[in-house]
């Protein structure tokens, strides 16, 4: 029997819904497509205003957090370093979040807006950049920040349900938590399917344009989907830090090369000037566009629903997917760094991308406008207007294929984790299963109603998730408030602090460069003796204690039944010695490259401190000081999410 990390209460209902819909599309295509379109029309009529308000709220919420005191909080322990270097982090953000869309809409969207609205080039670019600016990244960021915060800061499972602990408490481990993860899983599957549909249609168009394929049909697009997802599955099996990291960084290089080719093949000065104007026009109109529902411009309602509302629904359907992935790669960053990284950097790149491709395409509007009914082909018709068009089209196909692979690759990774409750090492056969599910759903929806069917189902599943994300913001805020209150909790004035009674002994130790063995001896003697003495006294009061000693650490644990155990530990920490100290002839006792310290650690995410100069009695006092603080926190119910023991 196959071993699995799937949570049955999440996986089985989700996969059942996906399979039933896929079979309906295959065997009842017209009926299924009509039913989907009927629901979509109802959403357009009744909930467009909610999409606009909720997404704009996410932007305001993220900016407010970044500029507040909460921005200093780390997504992890206080002294934790980011797990990926900044450039790799940005490359993976870019490849996963929007790569396919940039390729598909970079040329097509400004041309379509200009034709549909009978607008100027400036207005066409404004609407395009608005759709690809800060709003989608705010949606991704809210979801990612909540999962990363509760997963890395509170040591909870990296799952969407964990983000609702302040609101649901222990219910996240039951029906309501399963429902949250199930909704996230279904939304993610359909969001990825939308992207696969766009990618397959554009790849098919590119191959046809170059004469590699004879036409654009359901069969050809299905074969493309199967081949690409097979490659993505192989990449996902290789592991996140191998396959996806390498593909993301390589594809970012290729995408930039394609962008620079277009920039220097056209009027470069004009495009850069338009780029500057696009930024100013976007910032000038950002607030009014963010809340505009076109209620007073009814002639544009259909365009508004088919573009702005659809985009917001598409980004929402991608939120658990991209959010989970961004959370996974963002451990160790501060909230402020995270928000500005997620919002500002990708948005700036998107404006540059659309300025280069979009404004250049508008210069060929008379040539390209007749082809706006086939947006999947517009990029390749556009490239035919430059020298070396065959080679630039091949490069575009390579970039698109790699974006396709990285999207499917990271999608498989996220689906595995969502269906496994945030398991770190899902079994590899599950990657193959999810690859098969994505291929089945994407091809069946194409069979039912083409790309339109995929877009419609995305619109439907995104609506309940928008409500969920709004609740998530309040849950996150509640957790952040507790975090700040927890960190600012003061020690009582009655606590005994470091005294100068043993100053001569301490002076001798300060002027000595401690070696690793010195600190190990300190742990084995003074620290251990202090913990044993205190442990015996605590047992006399009926408290259950345990002393755990490992190779380079020792800790005293005071057991609790309904709260996190109190832990006071000391570990050997290796640090780089300052070169100025080593070279200082007046500090002859410091000559080694490294120094070693006995540093405390606790059950939460606070930084420890050096206790090298404390004697046994003072170590006991220091433990009691921290235990008193711990008890103060237990007395206040607001701190429950920090002090409660999780299953």
Backbone torsions as a table, in degrees:
resi	resn	phi	psi	omega
1	UNK	NA	134.8	-178.4
2	UNK	-67.2	135.6	173.3
3	UNK	-80.6	144.8	-177.3
4	UNK	-142.8	151.6	174.1
5	UNK	-103.7	3.6	-179.1
6	UNK	-62.0	140.5	168.5
7	UNK	-89.0	114.0	-171.8
8	UNK	-58.8	-37.3	-177.0
9	UNK	-67.5	-18.9	177.3
10	UNK	-99.8	-47.3	-172.9
11	UNK	-69.0	-49.2	-172.7
12	UNK	-63.7	-47.8	177.2
13	UNK	-63.4	-38.4	-177.9
14	UNK	-65.7	-49.2	-177.5
15	UNK	-66.5	-30.9	178.5
16	UNK	-64.9	-45.4	179.0
17	UNK	-62.5	-43.1	-178.9
18	UNK	-64.3	-44.5	-178.9
19	UNK	-66.4	-42.6	179.7
20	UNK	-61.2	-44.0	179.2
21	UNK	-64.7	-41.2	179.5
22	UNK	-62.1	-45.1	179.5
23	UNK	-65.5	-36.8	177.7
24	UNK	-63.2	-40.7	178.9
25	UNK	-64.8	-34.1	-177.6
26	UNK	-77.1	-45.0	-172.1
27	UNK	-98.2	-22.5	177.7
28	UNK	-131.0	59.9	-171.2
29	UNK	-61.7	-45.6	-176.9
30	UNK	-67.8	-46.5	-179.7
31	UNK	-61.2	-43.7	-179.8
32	UNK	-64.5	-43.4	-178.9
33	UNK	-65.5	-40.6	178.2
34	UNK	-64.3	-40.8	179.9
35	UNK	-64.1	-44.1	179.9
36	UNK	-62.6	-44.1	-178.2
37	UNK	-67.5	-32.5	177.7
38	UNK	-63.9	-45.0	178.6
39	UNK	-65.3	-41.1	-180.0
40	UNK	-60.8	-41.0	179.6
41	UNK	-62.7	-37.8	177.0
42	UNK	-64.8	-37.4	177.9
43	UNK	-67.0	-43.7	177.0
44	UNK	-56.5	-42.6	-173.9
45	UNK	-73.4	-32.1	-169.2
46	UNK	-115.0	-17.8	-171.4
47	UNK	-128.1	10.0	178.2
48	UNK	-59.0	-41.0	-179.9
49	UNK	-60.5	-35.7	-178.4
50	UNK	-69.6	-40.1	176.1
51	UNK	-57.6	-45.3	-177.3
52	UNK	-63.5	-48.9	-177.4
53	UNK	-66.6	-42.6	-175.8
54	UNK	-66.2	-44.6	-178.4
55	UNK	-66.9	-38.8	176.6
56	UNK	-66.4	-34.8	175.4
57	UNK	-62.0	-39.9	179.6
58	UNK	-61.8	-39.7	178.3
59	UNK	-61.9	-49.5	-179.5
60	UNK	-62.2	-40.8	-178.5
61	UNK	-62.7	-46.0	-178.7
62	UNK	-65.1	-44.0	-179.8
63	UNK	-65.2	-38.4	179.0
64	UNK	-63.7	-41.4	178.4
65	UNK	-63.2	-44.1	-177.3
66	UNK	-62.6	-34.9	-176.6
67	UNK	-90.5	-2.7	-177.4
68	UNK	-98.0	-179.7	177.9
69	UNK	-66.0	-19.7	178.7
70	UNK	-67.7	-18.9	-177.3
71	UNK	-63.6	-21.3	-178.8
72	UNK	-81.5	-12.3	-177.0
73	UNK	-70.7	138.0	180.0
74	UNK	-89.8	148.1	173.0
75	UNK	-85.9	75.7	-174.7
76	UNK	141.6	-161.6	178.2
77	UNK	-66.9	157.0	-175.7
78	UNK	-58.6	-32.3	-176.8
79	UNK	-105.9	16.3	-176.9
80	UNK	-77.5	141.4	178.6
81	UNK	-97.9	151.2	177.1
82	UNK	-57.3	141.8	-176.4
83	UNK	-81.9	-18.2	177.0
84	UNK	-127.0	143.0	176.0
85	UNK	-65.6	158.9	-169.6
86	UNK	-59.6	-42.7	-177.6
87	UNK	-66.7	-40.5	178.1
88	UNK	-65.4	-39.3	179.1
89	UNK	-61.0	-46.9	-180.0
90	UNK	-65.8	-38.2	180.0
91	UNK	-62.7	-42.1	180.0
92	UNK	-71.1	-35.1	174.3
93	UNK	-59.2	-48.0	-175.1
94	UNK	-65.7	-47.9	-174.7
95	UNK	-66.3	-35.7	-176.3
96	UNK	-84.4	-36.0	-170.3
97	UNK	-79.0	-36.5	-169.7
98	UNK	-150.6	0.4	-169.9
99	UNK	-51.9	-50.5	-178.4
100	UNK	-61.6	-43.0	-178.7
101	UNK	-63.2	-38.6	178.9
102	UNK	-62.5	-40.7	179.4
103	UNK	-67.8	-40.3	-175.3
104	UNK	-74.4	-43.0	-171.7
105	UNK	-103.2	-7.1	-175.1
106	UNK	-55.4	-42.2	178.0
107	UNK	-93.6	-40.5	-169.0
108	UNK	-70.8	-43.2	-168.9
109	UNK	-64.4	-47.7	179.0
110	UNK	-59.2	-38.0	179.2
111	UNK	-65.1	-40.8	-179.6
112	UNK	-66.8	-44.1	179.1
113	UNK	-62.4	-42.3	-179.4
114	UNK	-61.2	-40.7	-178.5
115	UNK	-74.7	-42.9	-175.7
116	UNK	-70.6	-38.7	-175.6
117	UNK	-97.2	-4.2	-175.3
118	UNK	52.0	47.6	-171.3
119	UNK	-105.9	174.3	174.2
120	UNK	-78.2	167.4	176.2
121	UNK	-59.9	-40.2	-177.9
122	UNK	-62.3	-43.4	-179.1
123	UNK	-70.2	-38.2	178.0
124	UNK	-61.5	-41.7	178.7
125	UNK	-69.3	-36.1	179.6
126	UNK	-60.2	-48.1	-179.0
127	UNK	-66.1	-37.3	178.6
128	UNK	-63.2	-49.6	-177.9
129	UNK	-66.6	-35.6	176.4
130	UNK	-58.8	-41.9	-179.4
131	UNK	-68.7	-24.4	-175.4
132	UNK	-115.6	15.3	-176.4
133	UNK	-90.2	-132.5	-170.6
134	UNK	-75.2	-23.8	-174.7
135	UNK	-63.6	-50.8	178.6
136	UNK	-61.1	-36.4	-178.7
137	UNK	-73.0	-25.6	173.0
138	UNK	-67.9	-38.4	176.7
139	UNK	-62.5	-49.6	177.7
140	UNK	-59.1	-43.6	-174.1
141	UNK	-64.4	-41.0	178.8
142	UNK	-59.1	-48.1	-178.8
143	UNK	-65.3	-44.8	-178.6
144	UNK	-65.8	-43.4	-177.8
145	UNK	-63.2	-43.1	-180.0
146	UNK	-62.7	-45.5	-179.4
147	UNK	-67.2	-43.0	-179.7
148	UNK	-65.9	-40.6	-177.4
149	UNK	-63.8	-53.2	-178.0
150	UNK	-73.3	-28.5	179.6
151	UNK	-74.4	-43.4	-173.9
152	UNK	-97.2	-28.5	-177.7
153	UNK	-87.7	-40.3	-177.1
154	UNK	-98.7	-0.9	179.0
155	UNK	61.9	32.5	177.7
156	UNK	-95.2	167.2	178.2
157	UNK	-58.8	140.9	179.2
158	UNK	-78.1	79.7	-175.6
159	UNK	-145.5	155.2	-176.8
160	UNK	-61.4	-33.3	-178.4
161	UNK	-62.2	-31.7	-178.3
162	UNK	-62.3	-29.4	-178.6
163	UNK	-68.0	-11.5	-177.9
164	UNK	-106.2	11.6	-177.6
165	UNK	-60.2	-43.0	179.1
166	UNK	-58.7	-25.0	-179.8
167	UNK	-95.6	-39.8	-173.6
168	UNK	-100.6	-16.2	-175.9
169	UNK	53.5	-132.8	-174.2
170	UNK	-68.2	-10.0	179.9
171	UNK	-67.3	-15.7	178.3
172	UNK	-66.7	-18.4	179.8
173	UNK	-90.2	-0.4	-179.1
174	UNK	-117.8	-141.1	-173.7
175	UNK	-58.2	-47.0	-174.8
176	UNK	-66.8	-38.5	176.4
177	UNK	-65.7	-40.7	176.8
178	UNK	-63.1	-38.1	-180.0
179	UNK	-64.8	-41.2	178.6
180	UNK	-61.0	-49.4	-178.9
181	UNK	-67.1	-34.8	178.9
182	UNK	-65.3	-44.1	178.0
183	UNK	-62.6	-42.7	178.5
184	UNK	-61.6	-40.0	-179.4
185	UNK	-65.0	-45.5	-179.4
186	UNK	-65.7	-45.2	178.6
187	UNK	-58.6	-42.5	-178.7
188	UNK	-63.4	-43.7	-179.6
189	UNK	-59.3	-44.8	-178.2
190	UNK	-74.6	-33.0	175.9
191	UNK	-63.1	-42.4	178.0
192	UNK	-67.4	-37.8	179.7
193	UNK	-60.8	-36.8	176.3
194	UNK	-59.1	-46.7	-180.0
195	UNK	-64.5	-40.7	178.2
196	UNK	-62.0	-37.4	178.2
197	UNK	-64.1	-45.9	177.0
198	UNK	-60.3	-46.3	-176.2
199	UNK	-62.9	-45.7	-177.7
200	UNK	-63.4	-43.4	-178.6
201	UNK	-65.9	-38.0	-178.7
202	UNK	-75.3	-38.1	175.6
203	UNK	-62.0	-43.5	177.8
204	UNK	-58.6	-44.1	178.9
205	UNK	-63.8	-40.4	179.7
206	UNK	-65.1	-43.5	178.1
207	UNK	-64.8	-38.1	178.2
208	UNK	-67.1	-40.9	-179.1
209	UNK	-62.4	-34.1	-179.7
210	UNK	-89.2	-0.9	178.7
211	UNK	81.7	9.7	179.6
212	UNK	-76.2	-36.7	174.4
213	UNK	-117.3	158.0	-175.2
214	UNK	-85.6	-22.2	-176.9
215	UNK	-167.6	-171.3	-179.8
216	UNK	-122.1	109.1	-176.7
217	UNK	-139.4	169.2	177.5
218	UNK	-59.1	-42.0	-178.2
219	UNK	-62.4	-46.2	-178.2
220	UNK	-65.3	-41.8	179.0
221	UNK	-66.5	-35.7	178.3
222	UNK	-65.2	-41.9	178.5
223	UNK	-63.3	-41.3	178.2
224	UNK	-61.1	-45.3	179.4
225	UNK	-59.3	-45.6	-177.5
226	UNK	-64.3	-43.3	-179.3
227	UNK	-64.5	-47.5	-176.7
228	UNK	-65.7	-42.7	-179.4
229	UNK	-67.2	-32.1	175.5
230	UNK	-62.9	-43.3	177.3
231	UNK	-65.1	-39.9	179.2
232	UNK	-64.5	-38.1	179.3
233	UNK	-64.2	-42.1	176.9
234	UNK	-62.2	-40.7	177.9
235	UNK	-64.1	-40.6	-178.1
236	UNK	-66.5	-32.3	179.1
237	UNK	-67.9	-27.9	-179.3
238	UNK	-70.5	-17.7	178.1
239	UNK	107.0	151.2	-175.6
240	UNK	-58.3	-49.3	-172.3
241	UNK	-76.4	-10.0	178.9
242	UNK	-99.8	-77.7	-173.6
243	UNK	-59.5	-56.8	-173.2
244	UNK	-68.1	-39.6	-179.3
245	UNK	-62.5	-44.7	-179.1
246	UNK	-66.6	-45.9	-179.9
247	UNK	-63.0	-41.7	-178.2
248	UNK	-63.2	-45.8	-177.9
249	UNK	-68.2	-40.7	178.5
250	UNK	-64.2	-42.2	-176.8
251	UNK	-70.5	-32.1	175.8
252	UNK	-61.6	-39.8	177.9
253	UNK	-63.3	-46.4	-179.8
254	UNK	-63.8	-41.6	-179.8
255	UNK	-63.5	-42.0	178.4
256	UNK	-64.9	-38.7	177.7
257	UNK	-61.5	-43.3	178.2
258	UNK	-63.5	-41.9	179.9
259	UNK	-63.5	-44.1	-179.9
260	UNK	-67.3	-34.7	176.7
261	UNK	-59.4	-45.6	179.4
262	UNK	-66.4	-42.2	-177.7
263	UNK	-59.4	-44.4	-175.4
264	UNK	-89.5	-3.0	176.2
265	UNK	-93.6	-7.3	179.7
266	UNK	-119.7	-163.6	179.2
267	UNK	-77.6	94.4	-171.0
268	UNK	-60.8	-45.8	-178.2
269	UNK	-62.4	-42.0	179.7
270	UNK	-62.4	-44.0	-178.7
271	UNK	-64.7	-41.9	179.9
272	UNK	-67.0	-35.0	176.0
273	UNK	-66.4	-40.9	177.5
274	UNK	-66.3	-34.3	176.2
275	UNK	-59.5	-46.5	178.2
276	UNK	-62.2	-44.3	179.3
277	UNK	-64.6	-36.6	179.5
278	UNK	-63.0	-39.5	178.1
279	UNK	-62.4	-49.3	-179.0
280	UNK	-63.1	-42.1	-179.9
281	UNK	-65.1	-39.0	178.5
282	UNK	-64.5	-48.3	-179.3
283	UNK	-65.7	-36.5	-178.6
284	UNK	-66.4	-34.4	-174.8
285	UNK	-105.8	4.8	-172.2
286	UNK	-59.9	-46.5	-175.6
287	UNK	-67.0	-46.9	-177.7
288	UNK	-64.5	-40.7	178.9
289	UNK	-68.0	-32.5	-176.8
290	UNK	-62.1	-27.9	-175.5
291	UNK	-115.6	7.6	-174.8
292	UNK	-83.1	127.1	179.0
293	UNK	-111.0	1.1	179.9
294	UNK	60.0	27.6	178.3
295	UNK	-63.9	-33.6	-178.9
296	UNK	-92.9	3.0	177.2
297	UNK	-130.4	68.0	-170.6
298	UNK	-63.5	-20.8	178.4
299	UNK	-68.0	-16.1	-179.4
300	UNK	-106.8	5.5	-176.3
301	UNK	-60.0	-44.7	-178.3
302	UNK	-62.3	-44.9	176.8
303	UNK	-60.3	-43.7	-179.6
304	UNK	-59.0	-46.0	179.5
305	UNK	-66.2	-41.4	-176.1
306	UNK	-75.3	-16.6	-179.2
307	UNK	-116.3	-72.9	-174.3
308	UNK	-60.9	-50.7	-178.2
309	UNK	-65.8	-40.7	176.9
310	UNK	-61.0	-44.5	179.8
311	UNK	-59.7	-46.1	-179.0
312	UNK	-61.3	-38.2	177.1
313	UNK	-66.4	-39.5	179.7
314	UNK	-64.7	-45.4	178.8
315	UNK	-63.6	-39.5	178.6
316	UNK	-62.9	-39.0	179.4
317	UNK	-67.8	-23.9	177.4
318	UNK	-88.9	-9.5	-173.1
319	UNK	-58.5	-48.9	179.4
320	UNK	-65.3	-33.8	179.1
321	UNK	-67.6	-61.4	-179.0
322	UNK	-67.3	-36.9	179.7
323	UNK	-61.0	-45.7	178.7
324	UNK	-61.9	-43.6	-177.5
325	UNK	-66.1	-44.0	178.0
326	UNK	-62.2	-41.4	178.4
327	UNK	-59.6	-43.5	-176.5
328	UNK	-61.4	-34.9	-175.2
329	UNK	-97.9	4.2	-173.1
330	UNK	-109.7	11.4	-179.3
331	UNK	-61.1	136.0	177.3
332	UNK	96.4	-6.2	179.7
333	UNK	-94.2	150.5	175.7
334	UNK	-74.1	159.8	179.2
335	UNK	-61.3	-39.7	179.7
336	UNK	-64.6	-45.6	178.3
337	UNK	-62.5	-41.4	179.5
338	UNK	-60.8	-49.6	-175.0
339	UNK	-65.6	-48.0	-179.1
340	UNK	-68.1	-33.2	175.5
341	UNK	-64.7	-43.8	-176.7
342	UNK	-75.0	-35.3	-176.0
343	UNK	-88.4	-50.5	-168.1
344	UNK	-80.5	-47.5	-173.2
345	UNK	-66.0	-52.4	179.0
346	UNK	-64.2	-36.8	178.5
347	UNK	-62.1	-42.9	179.2
348	UNK	-62.2	-42.0	178.7
349	UNK	-64.7	-40.7	-179.5
350	UNK	-62.6	-40.9	178.1
351	UNK	-62.7	-41.9	178.3
352	UNK	-63.4	-44.0	-178.8
353	UNK	-60.1	-50.4	-177.7
354	UNK	-70.6	-29.2	175.8
355	UNK	-65.1	-41.7	-178.5
356	UNK	-72.5	-51.0	-177.3
357	UNK	-77.9	-44.4	-175.7
358	UNK	-68.7	-50.2	-179.8
359	UNK	-66.0	-36.0	176.6
360	UNK	-64.0	-41.0	179.1
361	UNK	-64.5	-38.2	179.4
362	UNK	-64.4	-26.4	175.5
363	UNK	-66.8	-23.2	177.6
364	UNK	-108.1	29.5	-173.6
365	UNK	-57.3	-41.0	-178.3
366	UNK	-62.8	-33.1	-179.3
367	UNK	-80.4	-40.4	-170.5
368	UNK	-92.0	-23.9	-175.1
369	UNK	-54.3	-37.8	179.3
370	UNK	-62.9	-16.5	-175.8
371	UNK	-100.7	9.6	-177.0
372	UNK	-66.6	-16.7	176.3
373	UNK	-74.4	-10.6	176.8
374	UNK	-126.2	70.2	-174.0
375	UNK	-60.7	-25.3	-179.1
376	UNK	-66.2	-20.6	-178.0
377	UNK	-98.6	-10.8	-170.5
378	UNK	-63.5	-36.9	-179.9
379	UNK	-58.6	-41.5	-175.9
380	UNK	-77.3	-34.2	172.1
381	UNK	-64.5	-36.4	179.4
382	UNK	-63.9	-46.2	-176.8
383	UNK	-67.2	-20.9	178.6
384	UNK	-67.0	-12.7	-179.4
385	UNK	-85.5	0.7	-178.9
386	UNK	-118.1	163.9	172.8
387	UNK	-65.5	157.1	178.8
388	UNK	56.2	37.5	-174.9
389	UNK	-62.1	-34.5	-179.6
390	UNK	-63.3	-44.7	-177.6
391	UNK	-72.0	-37.3	177.6
392	UNK	-67.3	-33.4	176.3
393	UNK	-68.2	-38.7	175.5
394	UNK	-62.4	-42.3	177.8
395	UNK	-62.9	-41.1	178.0
396	UNK	-61.7	-40.8	177.3
397	UNK	-63.8	-39.8	178.5
398	UNK	-63.5	-47.0	179.3
399	UNK	-60.7	-45.6	-179.4
400	UNK	-62.7	-43.2	179.9
401	UNK	-63.5	-41.5	179.7
402	UNK	-68.4	-37.6	174.3
403	UNK	-62.2	-41.2	177.6
404	UNK	-58.6	-47.5	-178.1
405	UNK	-65.0	-45.6	-177.6
406	UNK	-67.0	-35.2	177.0
407	UNK	-65.8	-45.8	179.0
408	UNK	-68.2	-39.2	179.1
409	UNK	-59.3	-55.3	-179.6
410	UNK	-66.8	-29.7	176.4
411	UNK	-63.5	-44.2	177.4
412	UNK	-61.7	-42.8	179.3
413	UNK	-59.9	-44.9	-177.9
414	UNK	-69.8	-43.6	178.8
415	UNK	-59.4	-39.5	176.6
416	UNK	-59.7	-45.7	-176.9
417	UNK	-70.7	-41.6	179.6
418	UNK	-62.8	-40.5	-178.5
419	UNK	-79.6	-9.4	-178.8
420	UNK	-111.6	12.4	179.0
421	UNK	67.5	29.7	179.0
422	UNK	83.4	20.3	-179.8
423	UNK	-59.7	138.5	-175.4
424	UNK	-75.8	-35.2	-175.7
425	UNK	-127.9	75.8	176.3
426	UNK	-64.5	154.2	179.3
427	UNK	-69.7	144.3	-171.3
428	UNK	-67.5	-26.7	179.3
429	UNK	-64.9	-23.3	178.7
430	UNK	-68.8	-32.1	175.1
431	UNK	-60.6	-41.8	179.7
432	UNK	-64.7	-41.1	179.4
433	UNK	-60.7	-47.1	-178.2
434	UNK	-68.0	-33.5	174.2
435	UNK	-61.1	-41.8	177.9
436	UNK	-64.5	-42.4	-179.6
437	UNK	-62.6	-44.0	179.4
438	UNK	-63.1	-43.2	179.1
439	UNK	-64.1	-42.4	-179.6
440	UNK	-62.9	-47.5	-176.7
441	UNK	-67.0	-45.6	-178.0
442	UNK	-62.3	-44.0	-178.7
443	UNK	-70.4	-37.5	-179.7
444	UNK	-68.3	-38.7	176.9
445	UNK	-67.5	-37.6	175.0
446	UNK	-61.7	-39.0	180.0
447	UNK	-66.8	-36.9	-176.7
448	UNK	-71.0	-48.9	-175.3
449	UNK	-153.0	21.9	-179.5
450	UNK	68.9	-159.4	-178.5
451	UNK	-62.7	-30.0	179.9
452	UNK	-60.4	-36.7	179.2
453	UNK	-65.5	-39.7	178.8
454	UNK	-65.3	-42.4	-179.6
455	UNK	-64.4	-38.6	-178.5
456	UNK	-65.9	-44.9	-178.4
457	UNK	-67.6	-31.5	175.6
458	UNK	-63.3	-43.1	178.3
459	UNK	-58.6	-39.3	-175.8
460	UNK	-70.6	-49.4	-174.0
461	UNK	-73.6	-18.9	-178.2
462	UNK	-74.6	-26.1	-174.6
463	UNK	-61.7	-54.0	179.1
464	UNK	-62.7	-28.6	179.5
465	UNK	-71.1	-28.9	175.9
466	UNK	-62.8	-42.5	175.5
467	UNK	-60.0	-42.6	-178.0
468	UNK	-62.9	-41.2	-179.9
469	UNK	-65.4	-35.3	176.9
470	UNK	-62.1	-43.7	176.3
471	UNK	-63.6	-36.1	-179.8
472	UNK	-62.4	-36.0	178.9
473	UNK	-61.3	-44.2	179.3
474	UNK	-68.1	-36.1	176.8
475	UNK	-64.8	-43.7	178.3
476	UNK	-62.5	-44.1	179.8
477	UNK	-61.1	-40.5	179.0
478	UNK	-63.0	-41.7	177.4
479	UNK	-64.4	-39.9	-179.7
480	UNK	-66.0	-39.3	178.5
481	UNK	-62.4	-42.5	177.7
482	UNK	-63.9	-40.3	-179.4
483	UNK	-59.3	-47.4	-179.9
484	UNK	-64.8	-43.3	178.1
485	UNK	-61.2	-39.2	-179.8
486	UNK	-64.2	-46.5	-178.0
487	UNK	-66.9	-27.9	-177.7
488	UNK	-91.1	-0.2	179.4
489	UNK	-60.6	125.7	-174.6
490	UNK	-90.9	153.4	172.6
491	UNK	-74.3	150.9	179.7
492	UNK	-71.2	152.7	-177.0
493	UNK	-69.0	-16.7	-178.3
494	UNK	-81.8	-7.4	-178.6
495	UNK	-66.4	144.9	179.2
496	UNK	-87.9	125.2	-179.4
497	UNK	-102.7	175.9	178.6
498	UNK	-54.5	130.5	-179.8
499	UNK	-114.5	172.3	-180.0
500	UNK	-99.7	17.0	-174.3
501	UNK	-62.7	-34.6	-175.8
502	UNK	-113.6	43.7	-170.7
503	UNK	-65.8	-33.2	-178.4
504	UNK	-67.5	-42.3	177.7
505	UNK	-64.0	-39.3	-178.4
506	UNK	-70.5	-35.9	178.0
507	UNK	-60.9	-43.6	179.3
508	UNK	-62.0	-36.3	-178.6
509	UNK	-77.1	-33.3	178.3
510	UNK	-63.8	-39.6	-176.9
511	UNK	-82.6	2.6	178.8
512	UNK	-107.6	132.0	176.8
513	UNK	-81.9	108.5	-174.7
514	UNK	-70.6	137.3	174.2
515	UNK	-94.9	168.6	-178.4
516	UNK	-59.0	-40.3	-178.6
517	UNK	-67.1	-33.3	177.1
518	UNK	-61.0	-44.8	-179.1
519	UNK	-70.6	-36.5	177.2
520	UNK	-62.6	-40.7	176.9
521	UNK	-64.5	-37.0	177.4
522	UNK	-60.9	-42.7	178.0
523	UNK	-65.4	-41.3	-174.9
524	UNK	-75.0	-17.2	-177.4
525	UNK	-112.2	-80.6	-172.7
526	UNK	-61.9	-47.9	-177.0
527	UNK	-67.2	-45.9	-178.4
528	UNK	-63.8	-43.6	179.8
529	UNK	-62.2	-41.2	179.6
530	UNK	-63.7	-44.1	-179.7
531	UNK	-65.6	-40.2	179.8
532	UNK	-66.2	-40.7	179.1
533	UNK	-64.4	-46.0	-179.4
534	UNK	-67.5	-38.8	179.5
535	UNK	-59.1	-42.7	-179.8
536	UNK	-64.6	-39.5	179.0
537	UNK	-67.4	-39.5	179.0
538	UNK	-64.7	-37.6	178.7
539	UNK	-64.0	-32.5	177.7
540	UNK	-63.5	-22.5	177.7
541	UNK	-95.6	9.7	177.0
542	UNK	85.6	10.0	179.0
543	UNK	-87.3	142.9	179.8
544	UNK	-94.9	122.3	-177.0
545	UNK	-125.7	163.7	177.7
546	UNK	-150.7	136.8	175.1
547	UNK	-109.0	121.3	-178.7
548	UNK	-113.3	119.1	-179.9
549	UNK	-116.8	126.8	176.2
550	UNK	-118.2	-172.2	-172.6
551	UNK	-57.4	-44.9	-174.9
552	UNK	-126.3	23.9	179.8
553	UNK	-156.6	161.1	174.5
554	UNK	-147.6	141.5	-177.6
555	UNK	-143.3	147.1	174.1
556	UNK	-105.0	125.7	-179.0
557	UNK	-115.3	126.8	174.0
558	UNK	-107.3	114.0	-171.5
559	UNK	-72.4	142.6	173.6
560	UNK	-131.4	145.8	-176.0
561	UNK	-82.1	-41.7	-173.7
562	UNK	-117.8	10.5	178.9
563	UNK	-135.5	168.0	174.1
564	UNK	-61.0	139.2	176.2
565	UNK	-60.8	144.5	172.8
566	UNK	-77.5	131.0	178.8
567	UNK	-128.3	127.1	170.1
568	UNK	-122.7	111.0	-177.7
569	UNK	-122.9	159.4	175.3
570	UNK	-132.7	132.1	-178.5
571	UNK	-131.7	156.2	176.4
572	UNK	-80.3	123.2	-178.5
573	UNK	-117.4	129.5	179.4
574	UNK	-96.7	129.4	-179.2
575	UNK	-131.5	152.3	176.7
576	UNK	-74.8	128.3	177.6
577	UNK	-77.5	142.9	177.9
578	UNK	-64.6	132.0	-179.8
579	UNK	-64.1	-32.1	179.2
580	UNK	-65.1	-33.3	177.2
581	UNK	-70.2	-42.8	-179.1
582	UNK	-63.6	-38.4	-177.4
583	UNK	-82.4	-10.0	-176.2
584	UNK	-74.4	115.7	-177.7
585	UNK	-69.8	-15.7	177.1
586	UNK	-88.4	3.4	175.4
587	UNK	-124.7	64.2	-173.0
588	UNK	-67.1	-18.3	-178.0
589	UNK	-78.8	-11.9	179.6
590	UNK	-104.3	107.5	-176.8
591	UNK	-136.5	-9.0	-176.6
592	UNK	-94.0	156.6	-177.0
593	UNK	-70.5	-30.0	-176.3
594	UNK	-122.1	152.0	172.0
595	UNK	-119.8	158.8	-178.9
596	UNK	-127.2	139.4	-177.5
597	UNK	-133.9	149.4	170.2
598	UNK	-89.0	109.4	-174.0
599	UNK	-113.1	137.5	-179.8
600	UNK	-74.6	156.5	169.6
601	UNK	-145.8	156.8	-173.5
602	UNK	-132.9	-177.7	-177.2
603	UNK	-78.4	-15.0	-179.0
604	UNK	-103.9	-159.8	-172.8
605	UNK	-100.9	14.3	-178.8
606	UNK	-71.6	151.7	172.4
607	UNK	-69.1	143.3	173.8
608	UNK	-84.8	-174.4	-179.2
609	UNK	-149.4	162.3	-175.5
610	UNK	-79.7	127.9	178.4
611	UNK	-117.8	24.6	-173.7
612	UNK	-59.1	-27.9	-172.3
613	UNK	-100.8	12.5	177.5
614	UNK	-93.3	144.5	172.9
615	UNK	-91.0	-177.0	-174.2
616	UNK	-60.1	-45.0	-178.4
617	UNK	-64.0	-40.1	-179.5
618	UNK	-70.8	-31.8	175.2
619	UNK	-64.2	-41.6	177.3
620	UNK	-60.5	-44.9	179.4
621	UNK	-61.9	-40.1	-179.4
622	UNK	-65.4	-39.3	176.9
623	UNK	-63.2	-44.6	179.7
624	UNK	-64.5	-35.7	177.7
625	UNK	-60.3	-45.8	179.0
626	UNK	-70.4	-33.9	179.0
627	UNK	-68.8	-37.4	176.8
628	UNK	-62.8	-42.2	177.3
629	UNK	-61.8	-42.9	179.1
630	UNK	-59.8	-42.8	-179.9
631	UNK	-67.5	-37.0	177.0
632	UNK	-59.6	-40.2	179.2
633	UNK	-68.1	-36.2	179.3
634	UNK	-64.3	-31.0	-176.4
635	UNK	-70.6	-16.6	-177.1
636	UNK	-107.3	118.3	-177.4
637	UNK	-63.2	-22.6	-178.7
638	UNK	-62.2	-25.1	-176.4
639	UNK	-92.4	14.9	-173.7
640	UNK	-59.6	-37.8	-176.2
641	UNK	-70.9	-15.0	173.6
642	UNK	-92.2	-30.4	-171.7
643	UNK	-102.5	-15.8	-175.9
644	UNK	-72.6	144.8	175.7
645	UNK	-83.3	126.9	-179.7
646	UNK	-94.9	149.4	178.1
647	UNK	-73.7	NA	NA
